Amino acid sequence: MSSFLDRYEALIGRLPGDSRLRADAADAFRASGIPGEQRRRAEAWKYTSLRPVAETAFRAAGPVHEAETILRRLPLLDAPCAVFVDGALRDDLTAEPGLAGCSSRFALTPDFGTLTRPDQEPMVALNTMLAEDGLVLEVGAGDDFGTLQIVHIAASNGDFHPRHIIRLRENARLALIEHAAGDGIYLTNTVTEVHLAAGAHLTHIRIQQDASTAFHVSTVYADVGPGATYDSFTLSLGGRLSRTEAHVGLNGPKAMAHLNGANLLTGAQHADFTSVVRHEAPNCQSRQTVKNVLAGRARGVFQGRIEVARDAQKTDGYQMNQALLLSPEAEIDSKPELEIFADDVKCSHGATVGELDAEQLFYLRSRGVPEAEARAILVHAFLSELLDTIADDTIRDHLERIVETRWESLIA
């Protein structure tokens, strides 16, 4: 913790934006520390300790890998792309001239930090304290921006804290795809604030393919207005330790949120999917489905919480966590929660844990299918229902291709 605070002290006066906001975040971080670093128990981090982050001496003296090489190996779509290298927007790599120059504006906008809670979220406090760059994007009323990609590349063994603000005006649409990758030992700690006005629709895809020695924490806050939809999908493949966290407020009638995800892990990887959906208005709907495919000594974590306010009548909330264990040493921790104060609601949650069906595997093997291919077929069947929730055909096919390249390491 002290290294982060020392760097903040060294940067005071040079960081853009509201210095008071950063100072408050530094005070909050100083009081809480890195989750798992101190003995005090934080319920939200019950299954995930960031002690390894606290014990790592991150160095950001200069690039140790070629960002262009990392970028070339990423499976990107043919769409506008904003590229951040070591937390800073690289105009020369950004494939859309209209996005260049958006960097550093995040700290100067009046809505910076209005959704976040650095006093309650240590990693958000760390981001607020040290963020130096990020993308601010506003889509005008009735406009369809199409697809935008944000790529986070770590080319140095440092810690990086991008901060993004996405705002969609009335009936606007955007498909946002975030990629994270890198080489070496590093921490990527991203915070994104999403504001959706009435009738707006955001498809938010996050693909985490970080190095096996890296740490990745991504936190999203979404304010969803009347009739608006926040439709997200997270695919976690890389990283030594990763956590995807979402705080979504359904703040207008008929607002919707879909928080789906898949963790495909092997070795000693650890991936945490944590979500809080707050139903604040009537006739809102939320859906959460997270699937885990775990091999080796991998560990998956699911913490899903649905909160229904007293005035949020006619709420329809659902969450499901499923795990497929490919090894007797793999582990899943599942903690679905419901907190309901309204009386006219439909809410449910569930969790299942199992291994590859021996009978199905025998059936395929008896018909001449090699064992590795048979296992891949069963894994595909397990994930296909989840991938089918993605409405955009291009994005769904893109994710399926990425998942296919991951199977071999999981089923070997």
VEXDREN-2710 file (C-alpha; in Angstrom, 1 decimal):
% VEXDREN-2710
k/r/px/py/pz
1/MET/0.0/0.0/0.0
2/SER/2.8/2.4/0.9
3/SER/4.2/2.3/-2.6
4/PHE/0.9/3.5/-4.1
5/LEU/0.6/6.3/-1.6
6/ASP/4.2/7.4/-2.1
7/ARG/3.6/7.7/-5.8
8/TYR/0.4/9.7/-5.2
9/GLU/2.4/12.1/-2.9
10/ALA/5.0/12.5/-5.6
11/LEU/2.4/13.3/-8.2
12/ILE/0.4/15.8/-6.2
13/GLY/0.0/19.0/-8.2
14/ARG/0.6/17.2/-11.5
15/LEU/-2.5/15.1/-11.6
16/PRO/-5.3/16.5/-13.7
17/GLY/-8.7/17.3/-12.2
18/ASP/-10.1/17.9/-8.8
19/SER/-7.3/17.6/-6.2
20/ARG/-9.8/17.5/-3.3
21/LEU/-11.5/14.4/-4.9
22/ARG/-8.1/12.7/-5.2
23/ALA/-7.1/13.6/-1.7
24/ASP/-10.4/12.2/-0.3
25/ALA/-9.7/9.0/-2.3
26/ALA/-6.2/8.8/-0.9
27/ASP/-7.5/9.1/2.7
28/ALA/-10.0/6.3/2.0
29/PHE/-7.3/4.1/0.5
30/ARG/-5.0/4.9/3.4
31/ALA/-7.7/3.7/5.9
32/SER/-8.7/0.6/4.0
33/GLY/-5.5/-0.7/2.3
34/ILE/-5.4/-3.4/-0.3
35/PRO/-8.1/-6.0/0.3
36/GLY/-6.4/-8.9/2.1
37/GLU/-3.4/-6.9/3.1
38/GLN/-4.6/-6.2/6.6
39/ARG/-6.2/-8.6/9.0
40/ARG/-9.6/-6.9/9.1
41/ARG/-12.2/-8.8/7.1
42/ALA/-14.0/-7.2/4.2
43/GLU/-17.1/-9.3/3.3
44/ALA/-17.0/-8.2/-0.4
45/TRP/-13.5/-9.7/-0.7
46/LYS/-14.2/-12.8/1.4
47/TYR/-13.1/-15.2/-1.4
48/THR/-10.5/-13.0/-3.1
49/SER/-7.4/-11.6/-1.4
50/LEU/-5.2/-9.1/-3.1
51/ARG/-2.4/-9.7/-0.8
52/PRO/-0.2/-10.8/-3.8
53/VAL/-0.8/-7.3/-5.3
54/ALA/0.3/-5.6/-2.0
55/GLU/3.4/-7.8/-2.0
56/THR/4.5/-7.0/-5.5
57/ALA/6.9/-4.2/-6.3
58/PHE/5.6/-2.8/-9.5
59/ARG/8.1/-1.0/-11.7
60/ALA/7.0/1.4/-14.4
61/ALA/10.4/2.9/-15.3
62/GLY/9.9/2.2/-19.0
63/PRO/8.5/-0.3/-21.5
64/VAL/9.9/-3.8/-21.4
65/HIS/7.8/-5.2/-24.2
66/GLU/6.7/-3.8/-27.6
67/ALA/3.1/-2.6/-27.4
68/GLU/2.7/-3.0/-31.2
69/THR/3.6/-6.7/-30.9
70/ILE/1.1/-7.3/-28.2
71/LEU/-1.5/-5.4/-30.2
72/ARG/-1.0/-7.5/-33.3
73/ARG/-1.7/-10.7/-31.5
74/LEU/-5.0/-9.6/-30.2
75/PRO/-8.2/-10.8/-32.0
76/LEU/-9.8/-7.4/-32.8
77/LEU/-12.8/-6.6/-34.9
78/ASP/-12.7/-4.2/-37.9
79/ALA/-14.1/-1.3/-35.9
80/PRO/-12.8/2.0/-34.4
81/CYS/-10.2/1.3/-31.7
82/ALA/-8.8/3.4/-28.8
83/VAL/-5.5/1.9/-27.6
84/PHE/-4.2/2.5/-24.1
85/VAL/-0.6/1.5/-23.4
86/ASP/0.5/1.4/-19.8
87/GLY/-2.6/3.4/-18.9
88/ALA/-2.2/6.2/-21.4
89/LEU/-4.0/6.7/-24.7
90/ARG/-1.6/6.3/-27.7
91/ASP/-2.9/8.5/-30.5
92/ASP/-0.5/6.8/-33.0
93/LEU/-2.1/3.4/-32.3
94/THR/-5.7/4.6/-32.1
95/ALA/-7.4/3.5/-35.2
96/GLU/-10.1/6.3/-35.2
97/PRO/-8.9/9.9/-35.6
98/GLY/-12.1/11.2/-33.9
99/LEU/-11.1/9.5/-30.7
100/ALA/-7.6/10.9/-30.5
101/GLY/-7.3/13.8/-28.1
102/CYS/-10.0/12.4/-25.7
103/SER/-7.3/11.5/-23.2
104/SER/-7.1/13.3/-19.8
105/ARG/-10.6/14.9/-20.3
106/PHE/-12.0/12.4/-17.8
107/ALA/-10.8/14.4/-14.8
108/LEU/-12.2/17.7/-16.0
109/THR/-15.8/16.6/-16.6
110/PRO/-18.5/17.5/-14.0
111/ASP/-19.8/14.0/-13.8
112/PHE/-16.4/12.5/-12.9
113/GLY/-16.8/10.3/-9.8
114/THR/-20.6/10.9/-9.3
115/LEU/-21.4/7.1/-9.4
116/THR/-18.3/5.7/-7.7
117/ARG/-17.8/5.0/-4.0
118/PRO/-14.1/5.2/-3.3
119/ASP/-14.9/5.4/0.5
120/GLN/-16.3/1.8/0.2
121/GLU/-14.3/0.3/-2.7
122/PRO/-10.5/0.2/-2.0
123/MET/-9.5/-0.4/-5.7
124/VAL/-11.8/2.4/-6.8
125/ALA/-10.1/4.6/-4.3
126/LEU/-6.8/3.6/-5.7
127/ASN/-7.9/4.4/-9.2
128/THR/-9.4/7.7/-8.3
129/MET/-6.1/8.6/-6.5
130/LEU/-3.8/7.7/-9.4
131/ALA/-5.8/7.8/-12.6
132/GLU/-4.0/9.9/-15.2
133/ASP/-5.8/9.1/-18.4
134/GLY/-9.0/7.6/-19.8
135/LEU/-11.7/7.9/-22.5
136/VAL/-14.7/10.2/-22.3
137/LEU/-17.3/9.3/-24.9
138/GLU/-20.8/10.8/-25.3
139/VAL/-23.3/9.5/-27.9
140/GLY/-25.9/12.0/-28.9
141/ALA/-29.7/11.5/-28.6
142/GLY/-31.0/9.0/-31.1
143/ASP/-27.5/8.3/-32.5
144/ASP/-26.2/4.8/-33.2
145/PHE/-22.4/4.9/-32.7
146/GLY/-21.9/1.3/-33.8
147/THR/-19.0/-0.6/-32.3
148/LEU/-16.0/0.9/-30.4
149/GLN/-13.1/-1.1/-29.1
150/ILE/-11.0/0.0/-26.1
151/VAL/-7.7/-1.9/-25.8
152/HIS/-5.6/-1.9/-22.6
153/ILE/-2.0/-3.1/-23.2
154/ALA/0.6/-3.5/-20.5
155/ALA/4.1/-3.1/-21.9
156/SER/5.8/-2.4/-18.6
157/ASN/5.9/-4.1/-15.2
158/GLY/3.9/-1.4/-13.5
159/ASP/0.5/-0.6/-12.2
160/PHE/-2.0/1.3/-14.4
161/HIS/-5.3/2.9/-13.6
162/PRO/-7.4/4.0/-16.6
163/ARG/-10.6/5.9/-16.0
164/HIS/-13.5/5.9/-18.5
165/ILE/-16.8/7.8/-18.7
166/ILE/-19.4/6.6/-21.2
167/ARG/-22.6/8.6/-21.6
168/LEU/-25.5/7.7/-23.9
169/ARG/-28.2/10.3/-24.4
170/GLU/-31.9/9.4/-25.0
171/ASN/-32.4/6.4/-27.4
172/ALA/-28.6/6.3/-28.3
173/ARG/-26.9/3.0/-29.0
174/LEU/-23.3/1.8/-28.6
175/ALA/-21.5/-1.6/-28.6
176/LEU/-18.3/-1.2/-26.5
177/ILE/-15.7/-4.0/-26.5
178/GLU/-12.8/-3.8/-24.1
179/HIS/-9.7/-6.0/-24.5
180/ALA/-7.0/-6.3/-21.9
181/ALA/-3.6/-8.0/-22.6
182/GLY/0.1/-7.6/-21.8
183/ASP/3.4/-9.2/-20.9
184/GLY/5.1/-9.4/-17.6
185/ILE/4.1/-8.7/-14.0
186/TYR/1.7/-5.7/-13.8
187/LEU/-1.6/-4.5/-12.4
188/THR/-4.4/-3.1/-14.6
189/ASN/-7.1/-1.4/-12.4
190/THR/-9.8/0.1/-14.5
191/VAL/-12.9/2.0/-13.5
192/THR/-15.7/2.8/-15.9
193/GLU/-18.7/5.0/-15.3
194/VAL/-21.7/4.5/-17.5
195/HIS/-24.7/6.9/-17.8
196/LEU/-27.7/5.7/-19.8
197/ALA/-30.5/8.1/-20.5
198/ALA/-34.1/7.0/-21.3
199/GLY/-34.3/4.4/-24.0
200/ALA/-30.5/4.1/-24.5
201/HIS/-28.9/0.7/-25.1
202/LEU/-25.2/-0.2/-24.3
203/THR/-23.7/-3.5/-25.2
204/HIS/-20.6/-3.8/-23.1
205/ILE/-18.2/-6.7/-23.7
206/ARG/-15.0/-7.2/-21.7
207/ILE/-12.4/-9.7/-22.8
208/GLN/-9.6/-10.2/-20.3
209/GLN/-6.5/-12.0/-21.8
210/ASP/-3.8/-10.7/-19.6
211/ALA/-0.4/-12.4/-18.9
212/SER/-0.5/-15.4/-16.6
213/THR/1.6/-13.4/-14.1
214/ALA/-0.6/-10.3/-14.2
215/PHE/-3.3/-8.9/-11.9
216/HIS/-6.5/-7.4/-13.3
217/VAL/-9.3/-5.5/-11.5
218/SER/-12.1/-4.0/-13.5
219/THR/-15.0/-2.0/-11.8
220/VAL/-18.1/-0.7/-13.6
221/TYR/-20.7/1.6/-12.3
222/ALA/-23.9/1.9/-14.4
223/ASP/-26.8/4.3/-14.0
224/VAL/-29.6/2.9/-16.2
225/GLY/-32.5/5.2/-16.9
226/PRO/-36.2/4.6/-17.9
227/GLY/-36.5/2.0/-20.6
228/ALA/-32.7/1.8/-21.0
229/THR/-30.6/-1.4/-21.3
230/TYR/-27.2/-2.2/-20.0
231/ASP/-26.2/-5.5/-21.7
232/SER/-22.8/-6.8/-20.6
233/PHE/-20.7/-9.9/-21.0
234/THR/-17.3/-10.6/-19.5
235/LEU/-14.9/-13.3/-20.7
236/SER/-12.0/-14.0/-18.3
237/LEU/-9.2/-16.1/-19.8
238/GLY/-5.9/-14.7/-18.5
239/GLY/-4.3/-13.2/-15.4
240/ARG/-2.9/-14.7/-12.3
241/LEU/-5.7/-13.1/-10.3
242/SER/-8.6/-11.1/-11.7
243/ARG/-11.8/-9.5/-10.4
244/THR/-14.7/-8.2/-12.5
245/GLU/-17.1/-6.0/-10.5
246/ALA/-20.3/-4.3/-11.5
247/HIS/-22.6/-1.9/-9.6
248/VAL/-25.7/-1.3/-11.6
249/GLY/-28.6/0.9/-10.6
250/LEU/-31.9/0.4/-12.5
251/ASN/-33.2/3.9/-11.8
252/GLY/-36.2/4.3/-14.1
253/PRO/-39.3/2.2/-15.0
254/LYS/-38.7/-0.7/-17.4
255/ALA/-34.9/-0.4/-17.2
256/MET/-33.0/-3.6/-17.9
257/ALA/-29.6/-5.1/-17.0
258/HIS/-27.9/-8.3/-18.3
259/LEU/-24.7/-9.2/-16.5
260/ASN/-23.4/-12.4/-18.0
261/GLY/-19.9/-13.8/-18.0
262/ALA/-17.6/-16.8/-18.4
263/ASN/-14.4/-17.7/-16.6
264/LEU/-12.1/-20.2/-18.5
265/LEU/-9.2/-20.9/-16.2
266/THR/-6.4/-23.3/-15.7
267/GLY/-3.2/-23.7/-13.7
268/ALA/-3.5/-21.7/-10.4
269/GLN/-5.6/-18.9/-11.9
270/HIS/-8.1/-17.1/-9.8
271/ALA/-11.1/-15.1/-11.2
272/ASP/-13.8/-13.3/-9.3
273/PHE/-17.1/-12.1/-10.8
274/THR/-18.9/-9.8/-8.3
275/SER/-22.1/-7.9/-9.1
276/VAL/-24.6/-5.7/-7.3
277/VAL/-27.9/-4.8/-9.1
278/ARG/-30.1/-2.3/-7.4
279/HIS/-33.7/-2.2/-8.5
280/GLU/-34.8/1.3/-7.6
281/ALA/-37.9/1.7/-9.9
282/PRO/-40.9/-0.5/-10.8
283/ASN/-41.1/-2.9/-13.8
284/CYS/-37.4/-3.4/-14.1
285/GLN/-35.6/-6.6/-15.2
286/SER/-32.2/-8.0/-14.4
287/ARG/-30.5/-11.2/-15.6
288/GLN/-27.2/-12.6/-14.5
289/THR/-25.7/-15.9/-15.7
290/VAL/-22.0/-16.7/-15.1
291/LYS/-20.4/-20.0/-16.1
292/ASN/-17.0/-21.3/-15.1
293/VAL/-14.8/-23.9/-16.8
294/LEU/-12.0/-24.7/-14.3
295/ALA/-9.0/-26.9/-14.9
296/GLY/-5.9/-27.6/-12.9
297/ARG/-6.0/-25.8/-9.5
298/ALA/-8.0/-22.9/-10.8
299/ARG/-10.5/-21.1/-8.6
300/GLY/-13.6/-19.3/-9.6
301/VAL/-15.7/-16.9/-7.5
302/PHE/-19.2/-15.7/-8.0
303/GLN/-20.9/-13.1/-5.8
304/GLY/-24.2/-11.8/-7.2
305/ARG/-26.5/-9.6/-5.2
306/ILE/-29.9/-8.3/-6.2
307/GLU/-31.4/-5.4/-4.1
308/VAL/-35.0/-4.5/-4.6
309/ALA/-36.2/-1.2/-3.1
310/ARG/-39.6/-0.8/-1.5
311/ASP/-41.0/1.2/-4.5
312/ALA/-39.6/-1.3/-7.1
313/GLN/-42.8/-3.3/-7.6
314/LYS/-43.1/-5.8/-10.5
315/THR/-39.3/-6.4/-10.3
316/ASP/-38.1/-9.5/-12.3
317/GLY/-34.6/-10.6/-11.2
318/TYR/-32.7/-13.7/-11.9
319/GLN/-29.2/-15.0/-11.3
320/MET/-27.5/-18.3/-12.0
321/ASN/-23.9/-19.5/-11.5
322/GLN/-22.7/-22.7/-13.0
323/ALA/-19.3/-24.4/-12.8
324/LEU/-17.8/-27.2/-14.8
325/LEU/-14.8/-28.7/-12.9
326/LEU/-12.3/-30.4/-15.2
327/SER/-10.0/-31.3/-12.4
328/PRO/-10.5/-32.6/-8.8
329/GLU/-8.3/-29.7/-7.6
330/ALA/-10.4/-27.0/-9.2
331/GLU/-12.6/-24.9/-6.9
332/ILE/-15.7/-22.7/-7.1
333/ASP/-17.1/-20.4/-4.5
334/SER/-20.7/-19.2/-5.2
335/LYS/-22.6/-16.7/-3.1
336/PRO/-25.9/-15.5/-4.7
337/GLU/-27.9/-13.0/-2.6
338/LEU/-31.3/-11.4/-2.6
339/GLU/-32.4/-8.4/-0.5
340/ILE/-36.1/-7.6/-1.2
341/PHE/-38.2/-4.9/0.4
342/ALA/-41.0/-4.8/-2.2
343/ASP/-43.9/-7.4/-2.1
344/ASP/-44.8/-7.8/-5.8
345/VAL/-41.6/-9.2/-7.3
346/LYS/-40.3/-12.3/-9.1
347/CYS/-36.7/-13.0/-8.0
348/SER/-34.7/-16.2/-8.1
349/HIS/-31.2/-17.5/-7.9
350/GLY/-29.3/-20.8/-8.2
351/ALA/-26.0/-22.5/-8.5
352/THR/-24.8/-25.8/-10.0
353/VAL/-21.4/-27.5/-9.8
354/GLY/-20.4/-30.6/-11.7
355/GLU/-17.9/-32.3/-14.0
356/LEU/-18.0/-33.6/-17.5
357/ASP/-20.8/-36.2/-17.9
358/ALA/-19.1/-39.6/-18.0
359/GLU/-22.0/-41.1/-20.0
360/GLN/-21.9/-38.4/-22.6
361/LEU/-18.1/-38.7/-22.8
362/PHE/-18.4/-42.5/-23.2
363/TYR/-21.1/-42.0/-25.9
364/LEU/-18.8/-39.8/-28.0
365/ARG/-15.8/-41.9/-27.5
366/SER/-17.7/-45.1/-28.5
367/ARG/-18.4/-43.4/-31.8
368/GLY/-14.8/-42.8/-32.6
369/VAL/-14.5/-39.3/-31.3
370/PRO/-11.0/-38.7/-29.8
371/GLU/-11.1/-37.9/-26.1
372/ALA/-9.8/-34.4/-26.4
373/GLU/-12.3/-33.6/-29.1
374/ALA/-15.1/-35.2/-27.1
375/ARG/-14.2/-33.1/-24.1
376/ALA/-14.2/-30.0/-26.3
377/ILE/-17.6/-30.8/-27.6
378/LEU/-19.0/-31.1/-24.1
379/VAL/-17.4/-27.8/-23.0
380/HIS/-18.8/-26.1/-26.0
381/ALA/-22.3/-27.4/-25.2
382/PHE/-21.9/-26.1/-21.6
383/LEU/-21.0/-22.6/-22.9
384/SER/-23.1/-22.3/-26.0
385/GLU/-26.3/-21.4/-24.2
386/LEU/-24.5/-18.5/-22.5
387/LEU/-22.9/-17.2/-25.7
388/ASP/-26.3/-17.3/-27.4
389/THR/-27.4/-14.5/-25.1
390/ILE/-25.3/-12.1/-27.1
391/ALA/-27.7/-10.6/-29.7
392/ASP/-25.1/-9.2/-32.1
393/ASP/-24.1/-11.9/-34.5
394/THR/-20.7/-10.4/-35.3
395/ILE/-19.8/-10.0/-31.6
396/ARG/-21.1/-13.5/-30.7
397/ASP/-19.0/-15.1/-33.5
398/HIS/-16.0/-13.1/-32.4
399/LEU/-16.3/-14.4/-28.8
400/GLU/-16.9/-18.0/-30.0
401/ARG/-13.6/-17.9/-31.9
402/ILE/-11.7/-16.6/-28.9
403/VAL/-13.2/-19.3/-26.7
404/GLU/-12.4/-22.0/-29.2
405/THR/-8.7/-21.1/-29.0
406/ARG/-8.8/-21.5/-25.2
407/TRP/-10.2/-25.0/-25.1
408/GLU/-7.1/-26.9/-25.9
409/SER/-5.3/-25.7/-22.7
410/LEU/-8.3/-26.5/-20.6
411/ILE/-9.1/-30.0/-21.8
412/ALA/-5.6/-31.3/-22.3
END
